[in-house]
Amino acid sequence: MKTFICLLLLIPSLTTVAQRKKSGDGLTLQRADSLFTASDWKGALPVYEHVLKNDPENGIAWNRLGFCYHNLKNYRDALASYSKALACNPDETQKQRIYSYMAMSYSVQHEIEKSFHSLGLALDHGYMLAGELERHEDFATLRADERFSGIVRKATENAMPCMTNGQLRQFDFWLGTWDVYPNGSERMAGESRIEMASGGCMILENWTSMGLAPFGGKSMNYINPGTGKWEQLWVGSDGVNPNNPQKFVNGEYRDGAMRFEFEQWSADGKKQTGRFIFYNEGPNQVRQFNEVSSNGGKTWTTVYDFIYKRKL
């Protein structure tokens, strides 16, 4: 009796057998992706092939199948799989990867023109992996071609679009390291280092005062995507002063200067409007001018007037 029970335990149930048949003995997309993530190209390939028989519109699976073929140096089947992935209407991110993989397959087969064509399509869809272009062995056959540097440059621009945005480059005249003086004085008020940050999407100010009390601060200068105008957000070491603005808005570069607006409250509780202007006075000098009005712009009072002289 015990022997009979033990034998029954060794025989899989009909339900278990049916489940295995339905799943293809574990040949599932989850299994394929697990092998793919582990870079087991040989193990993942037949699992993806099985999955795609039942789900031929799975563009991601076709793309990964192609990558498996590619890493197994079967470039003909890799390219066929990539083409099927494209036929599944992938999103822009998938398209750029598919075209870049196609470029790799063509490159290692010394089909240079086809490789450059595929890279052009990848760039059109946002491909930005300049490091991959410069270091991946599959692109080695392209690097001696005079067109290759332009491909790398375009990928870099895709990765950092702010660098080629004309409006975002309007404030570059302020970049550098400066000695800062009150206008008309030779006594330094402070030092400032202005640098490009966030891939060219922001100008970062680093200010240190020369006064007796230690004081410093930073400002972030960027374009508000909602308004399309420049803004400056200032944070000083004296904390948030409710009587002075921390934010300057509606910045525009016109007539040789970056011009901001702001509002603040005077010490006696009156609302003031302000103008904050950076005059571009050549490659080695910037004038920073701040003034306020308590009567709607009829008269103006200068808050400070600084001359930035570039450290040479």
C-alpha positions, 0 to 999 in steps of 0.5 A, spaced: 500 500 500 505 504 501 509 503 495 502 504 491 501 511 494 509 513 493 508 511 486 502 515 485 506 521 488 511 520 483 506 521 477 504 528 475 497 530 475 493 531 469 492 538 471 500 539 471 501 536 465 496 540 461 499 546 464 506 544 462 503 543 455 499 550 455 506 554 457 510 550 452 514 547 458 516 553 461 517 557 454 514 563 456 516 571 455 518 571 462 523 566 461 525 569 455 526 575 458 530 572 464 535 569 460 536 575 455 537 579 462 542 574 464 546 575 457 544 567 455 543 569 448 543 561 446 538 559 451 534 565 450 533 564 442 529 558 442 524 561 447 523 567 444 522 563 437 517 559 441 513 565 444 513 569 437 509 563 434 504 565 438 505 572 439 507 574 432 506 582 433 510 582 439 515 588 437 520 588 443 520 580 443 522 580 435 527 586 437 530 581 443 530 575 438 534 579 433 539 581 439 540 574 441 542 572 433 546 578 433 550 576 439 551 569 436 554 572 430 548 570 425 547 577 422 542 575 417 537 572 422 538 578 426 537 583 421 530 579 419 528 579 426 529 587 427 525 588 420 519 584 423 520 588 430 519 595 425 513 592 422 510 592 429 509 599 429 514 600 435 515 607 439 520 612 438 525 609 443 524 602 440 525 605 433 532 608 435 534 602 438 532 597 433 535 602 427 542 602 431 542 594 432 541 594 424 547 599 424 551 594 428 549 588 424 551 592 417 557 594 420 560 588 422 559 585 415 562 591 412 556 594 409 558 601 410 553 605 406 547 601 409 550 602 416 550 609 416 543 609 413 541 605 419 544 610 424 541 616 420 534 613 421 536 612 429 538 619 430 532 621 427 528 617 432 532 620 438 538 615 438 543 619 443 548 613 445 555 617 443 559 613 448 556 606 444 558 609 437 565 611 440 567 604 444 562 599 441 567 594 437 561 593 432 562 600 430 569 599 429 569 599 421 565 606 421 570 610 425 575 611 419 570 614 415 569 622 415 562 621 416 563 618 423 564 624 427 558 628 425 554 622 427 557 622 434 556 629 434 549 628 432 548 623 438 551 628 443 546 633 441 540 628 441 543 627 449 544 634 450 539 638 446 540 644 450 547 645 448 544 647 441 538 651 443 539 658 441 535 661 446 538 657 452 545 660 449 543 667 450 546 668 457 552 664 455 556 671 455 555 671 463 559 664 463 566 665 467 570 667 473 569 674 475 572 680 480 566 684 481 566 691 483 561 697 484 560 701 478 565 706 479 569 703 484 576 699 484 574 696 491 571 689 490 564 687 492 565 680 491 567 674 486 563 670 482 564 663 478 558 662 473 558 655 469 554 651 465 550 646 468 545 640 467 547 639 460 547 646 458 540 647 460 542 651 466 546 657 468 549 656 475 551 662 479 556 661 485 557 668 489 562 670 494 562 676 498 568 680 500 564 684 505 566 683 513 560 678 514 561 672 510 556 671 505 555 667 499 549 664 494 547 661 488 542 662 483 539 657 477 538 661 471 533 657 466 528 657 461 521 656 464 517 651 459 511 654 461 512 661 459 518 660 454 522 666 458 528 666 462 527 665 470 533 666 476 532 663 482 536 665 488 538 662 494 543 666 499 546 664 505 542 669 509 536 665 508 529 667 505 528 675 506 521 676 505 522 683 503 527 681 497 525 677 491 528 670 491 525 669 484 526 674 477 522 672 472 520 674 464 527 674 462 528 676 455 535 678 451 534 684 447 538 690 446 544 687 448 542 685 455 538 679 459 532 683 462 528 680 468 522 683 472 521 682 479 516 684 485 518 685 492 515 689 498 519 695 501 521 695 509 514 699 510 510 694 506 509 697 500 509 693 493 515 694 489 516 692 482 523 691 479 528 691 473 534 686 474 538 687 468 545 684 465 548 688 460 553 684 455 559 689 455 564 685 451 567 678 452 571 681 458 565 685 462 558 684 464 554 690 468 549 687 473 544 693 474 538 692 479 533 698 480 526 698 484 519 702 483 514 704 488 509 708 484 508 703 478 515 705 474 514 713 474 521 713 478 526 708 479 531 707 485 538 703 484 539 698 489 546 696 486 550 697 480 556 692 479 561 691 474 563 684 472 571 684 470 573 677 467 579 674 471 584 673 465 
